[in-house]
Amino acid sequence: MIPFLSLTRQYVGIANDVEQAVLATLRSGHYVLGEPVENFETDFAAYCGTDHAVAVNSGTSALQLALLAAGVGPGDEVITVANTFIATVAAIVETGARPVLIDVDPVTLNMDPDAIAQAITPRTKVVMPVHLHGRLADMEAILTVARSHGLMVIEDAAQAHGATRGKRAGAFGDLGCFSFYPGKNLGAAGEGGAVVTDDPELARKVRQLRDWGQSERYMHQIKGYNFRMDAIQGAVLGVKLPHLDHWNASRRRVANAYEKGLPPSLARATGPFGEDHACHVYAILPEDRDAFRTGLAEAGVATNSHYPRPVHLQPAFAYLGYGPGSLPVTEAYAQRTLSLPMFPELTPEETAQVIDAVTALVEKTDATRTIKEEFAI
């Protein structure tokens, strides 16, 4: 079986360095924050091209603390998308604010900048775009709309480590948020996250919020949280970060091979797959996803789906009032999305096998509608 993701293959190439870093951390006796985390923060800020990076215990915490640092709270509204992992919306809810969900562009599957203005109300405080699959959203257009209405922009860059268009993901808005969940392009050996920003006051607030609101030891100026990063995760991420650009280039190699080799009639989240795309996910859009997934499994190809039920149709968020049909592009995409194997160590031979298996299924099924035809709603 060709795996959807193999973290063990990645580990083989860096095992010695990771084990030495972890062992040194264990021997130090300092297991929360500390030097490994501080070093990673410095290096990750430099990598992203921002003045500050604050490491936290998860990507969800990064989003929540960025929102709180931006002053978001009860009564406020945050504009985002439902075509994302549930953490994006959950983090907004945790601040007491209300998520306002808008539809996505039918080609990029990212936030549609043209839909932002009509969603703005006097309660709107932040626009939160998501770089789905690792593809940068249209940040220039999003920032133009947001700035014209005096709104802050917080990037959910959890899938886009290293994606670049003049700036790196996370460096366009007021704050950028990352997840280091193990399967991400830059993954820890457990949970982890970070907030990046050029604003020293926002960075100070995030640092204070992640550590029980302390301004100094046992002096709690504000209500805070235990969202600190473990030292071991900082050590592991410090080893992995120098490899990120190479790993992303390998992901783009796989994505571009898929793009070239798959039948043109098969709808998918198209490229081009250049530096503005971190290729976290490569999604195809067969008309009968379940049958396609079964067929690929029978052919020895593992798959996943990101994400089969959009957030606004999740029972937990039914209270927001978005019923079926309210976000038609998002819903049409969610019904069909199927993610092919994607990780840096996927071999050319395995990539070719995936292409052959998909092509064989396309020839047996009706999967000829393009993205524009499918989502011209």
N, C-alpha and C positions, 0 to 999 in steps of 0.2 A: 504493500500500500504506500503510495506517495503521500506523505503527511501534509496536512494543511500548514503546519508550523512545526519546526523542530528547534527547540532551545538547546537541546543536547549537542547538536552539531556546532552551534555557535560557541558553546562552552569549551569544546575540545581545543579550539584555536587560542583561547585566552586563559585556559585553566590555571596554568602556573602563576600568571600575574594576579588573577583573582584570588587564588588560594593564599598567596603571600600577603596580599593586602588585607584579606579577612583575618588571617592568622595574626598579623601585626596589630590589627584592631582589637582582637580578642585579648591579646597579651597586654594591651595598653590599660585595660580595666575601665575605659571610658566608652560607654555604649550608646549614648544619646547625644546627638549633635556633636560638638567637638571638632577636632582638626580635620578628620576625613570629610565631614560635611562642609566645613568652611572652605576647604580646598576645592571641593566640587562646586560649591556656589560661585567661587571666583572664576573657575574654568568655564562653567556653563554660561555665566553672564558674558564672558569674553566671546564664547562661541556664538551666542545669540546676538551679539552686538549691542547689548544693553549695559547700563551702569550697575545694575543690581540683579541678583538672583537670590531668592529665599527658598530653601528646601523645606518641604513639609512631608507628611506621612502618606499622602495619596493625591491623585489628580483631583478627586472630588473636593478634598480639603483646600487645594490650591484655588479652585473656582470659588468656593465659599468665602475664603479669606480675601481674595481679590475683590469680590463684591462688597464685603463688609468694609474693606479699606477704602473703597470708592464711595462709601456712605450710603449704600443701599440698605433699606430696612422696611419694616411694615408700612404699607401704603404706597410703596414705590412699584414701578413696573420695569421689567427688563425684557427687551425684544430679543428673541432667539428663534431657533428652528426646532421642529419635532423630528427632523431627519438626523438623529444623533443618538449616542448612548444616553441612557436615562439620567446619568450623573449630571449632565448639563442643566437639565431642568430641576433636578432634585436640589442642586446647590442653590439655585435661586429661591426655591421654596424654603430652604433652611434659614435664609436671612429674614423671612417674613414677607418678602416681596412677591409679586404676582408675575409669573411668566406669561409673556404675550408672544404667541407662536405665529410665524409667518411661513409662507411656502418657499420652496427652493427653485433655483434655475433648472430647467429641464435638461440642460447639457452638462453643466458642472456639478449639479446636485448639491451645490452650496447655497447659502443665503442669497436670495434674490434682492439686490440693492433697490430695485424699483418698488419692492413691497414694503420697504421700511417706513417711508414717509406716512403712508396711510395708517400705519399701526401706532404712530406716535400720539400720545395724549399728554395733558399737563402732568401726569404722574410718571411719565417715562424718565428713567434716570440713566440707563445703560443700554447699549446695543452689544450683543454677544454673538459674533459669528463663530461658526465651527468649521475647521478645515477638514471636511469629511474625506476619508480615505488617504489623507496626507496631501491633498490638493489645496493650495492656498485659495481662500475665498477672494473675491474681487475687493481687496482691502482699500484700494484707492477710491472706488465708488462708495463703499460703505462709510469710509471716513468722511468723505465729502458730505454725505447726507447727515451723519451724526454731528459733525462740527457745525453745520448750518443750523442745527437745532440745539446746540449747546450740550450735547450728550457725550458721556464717556464711552469708550470702546474697550471691551475686555475680550481678548481672543481665547477661544478654546482650541488650543494647539496640541491637544493630547495625542493626535494621530500624525502630527506634522513636524516632528523634530528634524530640523535642518532644511526644510523646504525654503527656497530662496527666490525672491524676485526683487532685487535691489536691496532688500532687507531680509532677514531670516524670520520665519514664523515666530510669533510672540513679540516681535519688536515693532510692529506697526501701530498697535493700539496703545492705550494708556498702561495696560497691564496684559501680560500673556501668561497662560496657564498650561502646564504640562503634566502628563501622567507618566510615571515610570513603571507601570504595571509590566510584569515580565515579558509579555508578548508585544510590547510597543517597540518601535524602531530603536529606541534607547530604553532598555528595560533593566530594572533592578532585580535582585534575588528575592523579591517579595514586593510589597507595596512601596510607593514613593511618588512624590510630585514636587513641583516647583512653580513659583511665580517670578516672572521677570518684569522689570520696569526700568525706565530712566529717571523716575521721580523718586528722590530720596525720602520724601515724606510718606509716600505710598509704601515704599519698601520698609520703612520703620514701622508703619502700622501693621503690615503683614507679619513682621518679625515679632512684634509684641502680641498680636492675636494668636500666633501659633504656640506661644509659651505662657498660657494662662493670663495673658494681659499684663505681664510683669514689665515694669520699667527698670527694675533692679530686683535682685533676689528677695522674694517675699513682699514686694511692694506691687500690688495689683491695681493698676490705675484704671483699667477697663475690664469688662467681662471678656475672658479669653478662652482658649481651648488647648487641649493636649494634642497638638497636631505636629509635633516635632519629628524630624527624620531620625531614624536609627543610624548610628555611626557605621554599622556594617553596610547599610545600603549606600551611604555616601562613599565608602571605600570601593564598593563594586562599581558604582556609576563612574567614579573617577578613573577606573581602569578601562571602562567601556567607551567613554566619551571620545577618545582619540580615534576610535575605529568607526565612528558613526558615519562620516562622509563616505568611507569605502563601502560600508554596508548599504547605505542608501543608493550608491551607484550600482551595486549588485542588484538591488531591488528594481531599479529602473531598467537594468538589462533584462530581467525576467518580464517586467510589464511590457516593454517594447517588443520582446519576442512574442508574447501573447497577442499584442496589437497587430503585429505583422502576420502571424501564423493563423489566427482564428478566422473563420469565414466572415467576410465583410457583412453578410446579411444578419449576423448575430448581434442583437442590441447589447451594448455594454457601456460602462462608464469610460468613454473614450479619452485618449491622450490629447495632445502629445505629452509624453512623459519626460519632461526636462527637469531642471533643477527646482522649479516651482512646485514639484510633486514629489513627496517623500515615499510614495507607493507603499503605504501601509497596507492597503487592501486593493485587490484587483477584482472588480465585480462585473459579472455578466448578468444579462437580464432575459433569461429564457421565459417563454410564455407559460410553461408548466414547470415551475421551479422544483416541485417535489419529485416529479418524474425524472427531471434532469439530474437532480442530486442522487437519486437512487441509481440511475444509469451510470453516473460517474463512480459511485461507490463500487458498483459491480465491475467497473473497469479498473479498479485499484487506485482511485483518486479521491482523497478526502477533501471535503469542502466545508464552508461555514456560511452564515448569512448575517450581514451587517446592514440594516437591522430589520427583521421580518415584521415587526409591529411597531409603528412609530409611537413616539411618546404620548401624543395627544389621544391615542386610542388605547392606552394602557389603563386598566381599571384603577390604578392608584391615582391617576390624574383626570379621571372622568369629571371631577368637580369643576375643572376649568371650563367645561362647556363646549369643547370642540368635538363635534360628532363626525361620523363618517361623511366624507365629501367636503369637509371644511378646508382641507389642504390637499387638493387633488393630485398634484405632482408628487408630493411626498408619499401619498397613499399608493399611487400606481407603482412607484419605485419599490416601496416596501413589499408589495405583493410578489415581486419578481426577483429581487436581488439575491445573487448567489456568488459567494467569494471563492475564487480559485486559490490553490496553494501559492503562498507568497512569503518568502523569507530569503535572506541573502545567500544562504548556502544551497539553495535549490539548484541542482545541476542542469546544464543544457540538455542532457539526455532526459531528465525527469520533466523538464519544461516541454520538450518535444512530445513526450508521452501524454502530458496533459492536453496539449493542443490536438493530438490525434484523437484522444478520447472525446473531447468536446466536439470536434468536427464530425466524428461518426454519429454522435447524437443529433447534431443539427441536421444532418442528412435524413434522419428518420422522423424529425418533428417539424412543426410549423413554427419557426423562430426567426421570422424574416423582418419583423417590424423594427425600424430604427428607433433610437431614443426620441428623436423629434416627432416621428409619427405616433409613437406610443403616448407621448406626453404633451401633444399639441392640444391641450385642454382649454 
